[in-house]
Amino acid sequence: MQAYGEKTQPLDGARYWRQILVRIVRERGMEIALPAATIGMVILFSVFSEVFLTAQNFRNIGVAAAALAAVAFGQTFVILTAGLDLSVGSTVALVSVVLAFVMREYGIAPGIVAALICGACVGLVNGLIITRLRVSPFIATLAMLSVTAGLALNLAGGVPIPGLPSSFGQLAYRSILGIPMPVLIAAVTLLLAEVALRYTRFGRHVCAVGGNEEAARLSGIRVERIRIASYAFCGLTAAIGAIILTARVSSGQPTLGATLPLESIAAVVLGGVSLAGGRGSAINVAFGVAFISILANGLNLLNVSSYTQMMIIGMSLIAAVALDQAGMRRKAGH
């Protein structure tokens, strides 16, 4: 009997660890797959491009990813409440125009303050429409996309707004301790978002509303206020993204940020945030941003067209949502 037990014990142990591994893959598949896929891309692009692994190229990736990161961190809060913000791209355009007009007349500081207020106000209006008028987030933000895009084009007359202070334009190219300013701004936004989600009552309430709205309401959480605050925060981070992009082009652009709705949602979902709400973190979204930015940079170096890149990002989004839905069905026991 002892000999038999000695032979079967390793098998039982192997079975136990195999079950643990399967459980980890099922519960945290996206969190594991995304960093692995990102590392795989880095290796692949390094083989096919001599430029990819250079310090200057990684600096370019960071600067290019900064605006998307800022927008995606705000989108995270909205999606955690089981919502969606399709207006972030046109919000960036409107904020860019407002920023340029105010900065040209009154200086850099008033321009940045006006930009932040403008973005937060757009998000606030989104939240009020969704909570007070009971319009679905998809329709409300889709309509706001049209409204803010039209407003930006009307204010700018359909043309870029030049004449911004040269010191503001240099913001996109300055560095502190070798780290570009846009990357530092995105990192601070990430820190604020992650701290808010993990260590504040607001963050816990955001996840509670997305996880089970009725239970959150019965627990005394003011669901409408949480939704409004989430959309306002999303508008604020869109304004931060607009400031970064406007500094890069050194002019107010009424067509800025057209691809940001798709890219920000893709980054959030790839980062493991459930579209059903209630689950996710800003840190994981940062990995989603890195995945999209490295993918775009590598494909550019390989001379793959931007249209094909949009197709690849769209297919990545489909795959991420399919995996998320499969995980939800598995947890529901179907």
C-alpha positions as CSV (number, residue, x, y, z in Angstrom):
1,M,0.0,0.0,0.0
2,Q,2.8,2.4,0.8
3,A,4.5,1.8,-2.6
4,Y,1.2,2.4,-4.3
5,G,0.7,5.6,-2.3
6,E,4.2,6.8,-3.1
7,K,3.5,6.4,-6.8
8,T,0.1,8.1,-6.8
9,Q,1.1,11.1,-4.6
10,P,3.0,12.9,-7.4
11,L,0.1,12.3,-9.7
12,D,-2.3,13.9,-7.2
13,G,0.1,16.8,-6.8
14,A,0.4,17.2,-10.5
15,R,-3.4,17.1,-10.9
16,Y,-3.7,19.7,-8.1
17,W,-1.3,22.2,-9.6
18,R,-2.9,21.6,-13.1
19,Q,-6.3,22.5,-11.7
20,I,-4.8,25.7,-10.0
21,L,-3.2,26.6,-13.4
22,V,-6.4,26.1,-15.3
23,R,-8.3,28.2,-12.7
24,I,-5.8,31.0,-13.0
25,V,-6.0,31.0,-16.8
26,R,-9.8,31.0,-16.7
27,E,-10.1,33.8,-14.1
28,R,-7.1,36.0,-15.3
29,G,-6.6,34.9,-18.8
30,M,-6.6,38.4,-20.3
31,E,-4.3,39.7,-17.6
32,I,-1.8,37.0,-18.5
33,A,-2.3,37.0,-22.2
34,L,-1.9,40.7,-22.7
35,P,1.6,41.1,-21.3
36,A,2.7,37.9,-23.0
37,A,1.3,39.2,-26.4
38,T,3.0,42.5,-25.8
39,I,6.4,40.9,-25.1
40,G,5.9,38.7,-28.2
41,M,5.3,41.8,-30.3
42,V,8.4,43.4,-29.0
43,I,10.4,40.3,-30.0
44,L,8.8,40.1,-33.4
45,F,9.2,43.7,-34.3
46,S,12.8,43.7,-33.1
47,V,13.6,40.9,-35.5
48,F,12.1,42.6,-38.5
49,S,13.2,46.2,-37.8
50,E,16.6,47.4,-36.7
51,V,15.1,50.7,-35.5
52,F,12.5,49.2,-33.1
53,L,14.6,48.6,-30.1
54,T,16.4,52.0,-30.1
55,A,15.9,54.4,-27.2
56,Q,14.5,57.1,-29.6
57,N,11.8,54.7,-30.9
58,F,10.7,53.8,-27.4
59,R,10.6,57.6,-26.6
60,N,8.4,58.0,-29.7
61,I,6.1,55.2,-28.5
62,G,5.7,56.8,-25.1
63,V,4.9,60.3,-26.5
64,A,2.4,58.8,-29.0
65,A,0.8,56.7,-26.3
66,A,0.4,59.5,-23.7
67,A,-2.8,61.0,-25.1
68,L,-4.5,57.7,-25.6
69,A,-3.5,56.6,-22.1
70,A,-5.0,59.7,-20.5
71,V,-8.3,59.2,-22.5
72,A,-8.4,55.5,-21.7
73,F,-8.0,56.0,-18.0
74,G,-11.1,58.1,-18.0
75,Q,-12.9,55.7,-20.2
76,T,-12.1,53.0,-17.6
77,F,-14.4,54.7,-15.0
78,V,-17.3,54.9,-17.5
79,I,-17.0,51.3,-18.6
80,L,-16.7,50.2,-15.0
81,T,-20.2,51.6,-14.4
82,A,-21.4,49.5,-17.4
83,G,-21.4,52.6,-19.6
84,L,-19.6,53.8,-22.6
85,D,-18.3,57.2,-24.0
86,L,-18.1,57.5,-27.7
87,S,-17.7,61.3,-27.6
88,V,-14.1,61.3,-26.3
89,G,-12.7,62.0,-29.7
90,S,-14.8,65.0,-30.5
91,T,-14.4,66.2,-26.9
92,V,-10.6,66.2,-27.6
93,A,-11.3,68.3,-30.8
94,L,-13.5,70.8,-29.0
95,V,-11.1,71.1,-26.1
96,S,-8.2,71.7,-28.6
97,V,-10.1,74.6,-30.2
98,V,-11.1,76.1,-26.8
99,L,-7.5,75.7,-25.6
100,A,-6.1,77.4,-28.6
101,F,-8.4,80.4,-28.5
102,V,-8.0,81.1,-24.8
103,M,-4.3,80.4,-24.8
104,R,-3.7,82.7,-27.7
105,E,-5.5,85.6,-25.9
106,Y,-4.7,85.1,-22.3
107,G,-1.7,82.8,-22.0
108,I,-0.8,79.2,-21.2
109,A,-2.2,78.8,-17.7
110,P,-5.7,80.2,-18.4
111,G,-5.8,78.1,-21.6
112,I,-5.1,74.9,-19.7
113,V,-7.7,75.7,-17.0
114,A,-10.3,76.5,-19.7
115,A,-9.5,73.2,-21.5
116,L,-9.9,71.2,-18.3
117,I,-13.2,72.9,-17.5
118,C,-14.5,72.4,-21.1
119,G,-13.7,68.7,-21.0
120,A,-15.3,68.1,-17.6
121,C,-18.4,70.0,-18.7
122,V,-18.9,67.8,-21.8
123,G,-18.6,64.8,-19.5
124,L,-21.0,66.3,-17.0
125,V,-23.6,66.9,-19.8
126,N,-23.2,63.3,-20.9
127,G,-23.8,62.1,-17.4
128,L,-26.9,64.3,-16.9
129,I,-28.4,63.2,-20.2
130,I,-27.9,59.5,-19.3
131,T,-29.1,59.8,-15.7
132,R,-31.8,62.5,-15.9
133,L,-33.2,61.9,-19.4
134,R,-32.7,58.1,-19.2
135,V,-31.0,57.9,-22.5
136,S,-28.7,54.9,-23.1
137,P,-25.0,55.7,-22.9
138,F,-24.5,54.5,-26.4
139,I,-27.1,56.9,-27.9
140,A,-26.3,59.8,-25.6
141,T,-22.5,59.8,-26.2
142,L,-23.0,59.1,-29.9
143,A,-25.2,62.2,-30.1
144,M,-22.7,64.2,-28.1
145,L,-20.0,63.1,-30.5
146,S,-21.9,64.8,-33.3
147,V,-22.7,67.9,-31.2
148,T,-19.2,68.5,-30.0
149,A,-17.7,67.8,-33.4
150,G,-20.0,70.3,-35.0
151,L,-19.3,72.9,-32.3
152,A,-15.5,72.5,-32.7
153,L,-15.8,73.0,-36.5
154,N,-18.1,76.0,-36.1
155,L,-15.8,77.7,-33.6
156,A,-12.7,77.1,-35.6
157,G,-14.3,77.7,-39.0
158,G,-13.2,74.3,-40.1
159,V,-9.5,75.3,-40.1
160,P,-6.6,74.9,-37.6
161,I,-6.0,77.7,-35.1
162,P,-2.3,78.8,-35.2
163,G,-0.5,81.3,-33.0
164,L,0.0,79.3,-29.8
165,P,2.9,80.2,-27.5
166,S,6.1,78.4,-28.6
167,S,6.8,77.4,-25.0
168,F,3.5,75.4,-25.0
169,G,4.5,73.6,-28.2
170,Q,7.7,72.6,-26.6
171,L,5.8,70.7,-23.9
172,A,5.5,67.7,-26.1
173,Y,9.3,67.6,-26.5
174,R,10.6,68.5,-23.1
175,S,12.0,65.8,-20.7
176,I,12.5,65.5,-16.9
177,L,15.2,63.0,-16.0
178,G,15.0,61.7,-19.5
179,I,11.3,61.1,-19.4
180,P,9.2,63.0,-21.9
181,M,6.6,65.4,-20.4
182,P,3.6,63.8,-22.1
183,V,4.6,60.4,-20.6
184,L,4.9,62.0,-17.1
185,I,1.5,63.6,-17.5
186,A,0.0,60.2,-18.5
187,A,1.7,58.6,-15.6
188,V,0.3,61.1,-13.1
189,T,-3.2,60.5,-14.6
190,L,-2.7,56.8,-14.2
191,L,-1.6,57.2,-10.6
192,L,-4.7,59.4,-9.8
193,A,-7.0,56.9,-11.5
194,E,-5.6,53.9,-9.8
195,V,-5.6,55.5,-6.4
196,A,-9.2,56.7,-6.9
197,L,-10.3,53.2,-7.9
198,R,-8.5,51.3,-5.2
199,Y,-8.4,53.5,-2.1
200,T,-11.4,55.9,-2.3
201,R,-15.1,55.5,-1.6
202,F,-15.8,56.9,-5.0
203,G,-13.8,54.1,-6.7
204,R,-15.5,51.4,-4.7
205,H,-18.9,52.9,-5.5
206,V,-18.0,53.0,-9.2
207,C,-17.3,49.2,-9.2
208,A,-20.4,48.6,-7.1
209,V,-22.6,50.4,-9.6
210,G,-21.2,48.5,-12.5
211,G,-21.3,45.2,-10.7
212,N,-24.9,45.4,-9.6
213,E,-26.8,48.7,-9.9
214,E,-29.8,47.6,-7.9
215,A,-27.8,46.2,-5.0
216,A,-25.7,49.4,-5.0
217,R,-28.9,51.5,-4.8
218,L,-30.2,49.4,-2.0
219,S,-26.9,49.8,-0.2
220,G,-27.4,53.6,-0.1
221,I,-25.1,54.5,-3.0
222,R,-26.3,57.4,-5.1
223,V,-26.0,55.7,-8.4
224,E,-26.9,58.7,-10.5
225,R,-24.2,60.9,-8.9
226,I,-21.6,58.2,-9.4
227,R,-22.5,57.9,-13.0
228,I,-22.4,61.7,-13.5
229,A,-19.0,61.9,-11.7
230,S,-17.6,59.1,-13.9
231,Y,-18.5,60.8,-17.1
232,A,-17.2,64.1,-15.8
233,F,-13.9,62.5,-15.0
234,C,-13.8,60.9,-18.4
235,G,-14.3,64.3,-20.0
236,L,-11.6,65.7,-17.8
237,T,-9.1,63.0,-18.9
238,A,-10.1,63.6,-22.5
239,A,-9.1,67.3,-21.9
240,I,-5.7,66.1,-20.7
241,G,-5.3,64.1,-23.8
242,A,-6.3,67.1,-25.9
243,I,-3.7,69.3,-24.2
244,I,-1.0,66.7,-25.0
245,L,-2.1,66.4,-28.7
246,T,-2.5,70.1,-29.1
247,A,1.1,70.7,-27.8
248,R,2.4,68.1,-30.3
249,V,0.8,69.8,-33.3
250,S,1.2,73.4,-31.9
251,S,-2.2,74.5,-33.0
252,G,-5.9,74.0,-32.2
253,Q,-7.3,71.3,-34.4
254,P,-11.1,70.9,-34.9
255,T,-10.6,67.4,-36.2
256,L,-8.3,66.1,-33.6
257,G,-8.8,62.7,-31.9
258,A,-11.0,61.0,-34.5
259,T,-9.7,57.5,-33.7
260,L,-9.6,57.8,-29.9
261,P,-13.1,56.4,-29.2
262,L,-12.2,53.0,-30.8
263,E,-8.7,53.0,-29.5
264,S,-9.6,54.0,-25.9
265,I,-12.4,51.4,-25.7
266,A,-10.0,48.8,-27.2
267,A,-7.3,49.6,-24.6
268,V,-9.8,49.4,-21.7
269,V,-11.3,46.0,-22.9
270,L,-7.9,44.6,-23.7
271,G,-6.8,45.7,-20.2
272,G,-9.3,43.3,-18.8
273,V,-12.1,45.7,-17.9
274,S,-15.4,44.0,-18.4
275,L,-18.0,45.8,-20.6
276,A,-20.6,44.6,-18.2
277,G,-18.9,46.8,-15.5
278,G,-17.7,46.2,-12.0
279,R,-14.3,44.7,-12.7
280,G,-11.0,46.1,-13.8
281,S,-8.1,48.4,-12.9
282,A,-6.2,51.3,-14.4
283,I,-2.9,49.5,-14.2
284,N,-4.2,46.8,-16.6
285,V,-5.6,49.4,-18.9
286,A,-2.0,50.8,-19.1
287,F,-1.0,47.4,-20.5
288,G,-3.8,47.7,-23.1
289,V,-2.5,51.1,-24.1
290,A,1.0,49.7,-24.4
291,F,-0.2,46.9,-26.6
292,I,-2.0,49.2,-29.0
293,S,0.8,51.8,-29.1
294,I,3.6,49.2,-29.7
295,L,1.4,47.5,-32.3
296,A,0.9,50.7,-34.2
297,N,4.6,51.7,-34.0
298,G,5.8,48.3,-35.2
299,L,3.4,48.2,-38.1
300,N,4.4,51.7,-39.1
301,L,8.1,50.6,-39.1
302,L,7.1,47.7,-41.3
303,N,5.2,50.1,-43.6
304,V,1.8,48.7,-43.0
305,S,-0.9,51.2,-43.9
306,S,-2.9,53.0,-41.2
307,Y,-6.1,51.5,-42.7
308,T,-4.8,48.0,-42.1
309,Q,-3.8,49.0,-38.5
310,M,-7.4,50.0,-37.9
311,M,-8.6,46.6,-39.0
312,I,-6.1,44.9,-36.7
313,I,-7.2,47.0,-33.7
314,G,-10.8,46.3,-34.5
315,M,-10.2,42.5,-34.7
316,S,-8.3,42.7,-31.4
317,L,-11.3,44.4,-29.8
318,I,-13.6,41.7,-31.1
319,A,-11.3,39.0,-29.7
320,A,-11.1,40.7,-26.3
321,V,-14.9,41.2,-26.0
322,A,-15.4,37.5,-27.1
323,L,-13.1,36.4,-24.3
324,D,-14.7,38.6,-21.8
325,Q,-18.2,37.3,-22.7
326,A,-16.9,33.7,-22.6
327,G,-15.6,34.3,-19.1
328,M,-18.9,35.8,-17.9
329,R,-20.8,32.8,-19.3
330,R,-18.4,30.5,-17.6
331,K,-18.9,32.2,-14.2
332,A,-22.7,32.1,-14.7
333,G,-22.4,28.4,-15.2
334,H,-23.6,28.3,-18.8
